[in-house]
Amino acid sequence: MPPQDPKPDHYGHRQRLRERFLREPAALPDYELLEMLLALAQPRGDTKPAAKALLRRFNDSFAEVISADPAALQDVDGAVSVVALKCVQEAAQRLLRPKANASDMISSWGALVDYLTAKAAYGAVEQFRVIYLDRKNKLIADEAQQRGTVDHTPVYPREVAKRALELNASAVVICHNHPSGDPRPSAPDIDMTRKIKEALAAVGITLHDHVIVSRGGPVSFRAQGLL
């Protein structure tokens, strides 16, 4: 009886990865964590080359790989892997998502900024989000109002004010991302913020802040003295 073919080399490597992960998850470099995620979607086959290819394609950033557009991910490693990676992104966002019955969102500012960063900072196009709060600054809704191009999102201040009234909101936080990675507000950003503040003030609603998120970090208009 002929001897059976030995298992491919990556089988032993994968088992060692699992053991290292269970001992000390944070010690794994990004490409090995990606290897493990891809292996969940592709139980057979060596996933190290795909993990390294994904990191090369997305600026050596684990966060950018997970947050990338599904079509761009599929160009590198197929549809099955895309589902696994986007599940991780959604899980991370749900872990950070503010609860509707949470206490004062303004007193949990760091947590809110972390959530907005996970939600939008790594997007390839601009996205404009609105956080609606009640009179105790508890969350009513978090909604994406518009998506735009790589450097522009059309925003309509009256629509923001109209939706705030529909939700019976007392205050609003607005957020958008800069795909360029530079979070500094542009002149159009500042002008748009002023118009939204005026539209909200006309119906008795407060604009608490405008936060820009990006790979380069977040910027608060209020902290910068722009609001």
N, C-alpha and C positions, 0 to 999 in steps of 0.2 A: 504494500500500500504506500503510495507516494506521500512524503511528508506534506503537511498543510503549510500553506504560505504563512510566514510570520506576519503579525500585525504591522501596519505601517509605523514608521518612527514617530509620527505625530500623536499616536495613541498614548504612548508613554508620556510624552511631553504634556498632553492635555491633562492627564491624571495628576502630574506633578503641579501643573498650574492650579488645578482645583484645590489641592492640598495646601499650596502656598496662599491661595486666596482665603481659605478658611482660617489659616493661622494669622494672617496680617493683610487684610484687603488693601489697605492704603499703600502698601509697599509695592504693589504691582504697577509697572509703568503703563502708560495709556494704551500702547499697542497690545499689551497682554490682556488688559481688561476688554478691549475690543475683540480680541481673539475669542475670549470666553463668550461674549455676547453673540458673536457670529456662529460659534459652535452650537449654541442653543437652537439656532435656526437651521444649521447645517451639521447634523450629528456626524456625518461622514465627510472626510476630506480635511486637508490642512488649511486652517483659516488665517494663519499668520501672514501670508502674502497679501490677502485682502485687507487685513487690519492695517498693515503698513501702507498699502496703497491709499486707503481712505485718509489716513493721517497726512500723507504727502499732498493729497488733493485738497484738503481743508486746513492748510496752514499749521499742521502739527498740533491741532487743537481738538481734544476729545469733545469739548462742548460744541465746537463748530460741526463736527461729524454728526453728533446726535441731533443737532438743530437744523441740519441742512435740508434743503428741499428734496422731497422724495425722488423726483426725477433725476436730480444730480447724483444722489446716492446710488440709484439703480444703474447709472452709467458705469459706476465702479464695480458694484458687486451684486447686481440682480435684485429681483423683487422680494424674494424670501427674506433676505437680510434686511431690506428696508423696513419691513414690518417689525422685525425684532428691535431695530434701532429706534424707530418712532415710538414703540411701546415704552422704551426706556425714557424717552423724552416726556411722554405723557405722564408716566408714573412720577417723574421728578417734579413736574409742574403741579400735579395733584397733591404731592407731599407739602409743597410750599403754598398752595392756594389758600388765601384767607377764608376762614369759615364765615358763613352768613351771620352767625350769632356771636362772632368774635367781639371782644371788647374794643374799645376805642382804637380805630385803625391808625390814627395819628400818633398815639403813644407807642404803637408797634411799627414805627416807621421803617426800621431796618429790615423787618420781616417782609413788609410790603415791597420795598425796593428789591429785595432778593427775589421775590416772586415775579416782579415785572422784568427783572433781568433774565430770569429763566424763561419767561414767556416770550420775550421779544428781542433781546439784545443781539442774538446771532442770526436774525433773519436776513435774507438776501435782498429784500425790498423793504421799504419803509412801511410801518404799520402804526396806526394811531388808535390808542386804547383809552377808554374812559372808565374810571372807578367812581361809582355813585354811592354816596354815604347819606345816612339819615341824620337827624339832629344830634344824635349822640355819637356821631362819626362811626357807626357800625356799617358794615358792608351791606348794600342793597344789591348791587350788580357790578360785574366787570365785563365790559363789552368792547369788542373791536369795532370801531366805527368805519374805518377806511383802511384800504391797502393801496399802496402807490407803486412808484418806481424805485430804483436804487437810491435816488436822492430827493424824492418829492412825494408828498402825500396830500391830496386835496382835502381840506378840512372846512366844514361849514359850521361856524359858531352858532347859528340859529338852530341847527339840528342838535347840537350838544345841549343847548338850553331847552329845546322842546322835549328831548328824551328825559332830561332831568326832571322836568315838570310831570311827565307821564309816570315816572317812578316815585314821585313825591320826595325827591332827594333834597337835602338841605345843603349839601356840599359836594364838591367834585375834585378828583385828582386826575389830571390828564398825563398821558405818557406816549412817547413815540421813540423809535429806535433810529440810530444812524448806522446803516450798513458799512459806512466807510471806516468805522472803528473810532472816529474822533467824536466824543460826546459834546464838544463845545457848541452852544446854541448859535445858530446863524441869525442874520438879520430877519429873514422871513419867519424863523421860529419865534423870535421875540415879538414880531408884529402880530402873528397869528395868536399868540398867547394873550396879548393885550385885547384883541378883538373878542376872544372867548370869554375873558374875564368881564368885559363890558356887557356882553350878551347875557351872561349868567347874573351879573349884578342887577341888570334891568328887571329880572324876575325874582330877585331876593335870594339868590343862591351864591354861595361862596366858592371861589376857586382856591383850594388849599395849596396846590402846587402843580407844576409841570415838571416831569422827570424825563430826561433823555437817557436812554440806556444804549450801551454799545459794548463791543469787545474791549474798549478802552476804559470801561467803568461807567457809573452813573453820574449825572449832574442834575442837581436840584435848582430850579429857577429861584425858589425862595431863599435857599442857602446862598445863592450868588447875588442876591439883592435885585433880581430882575422881576419880582412879583410884588 
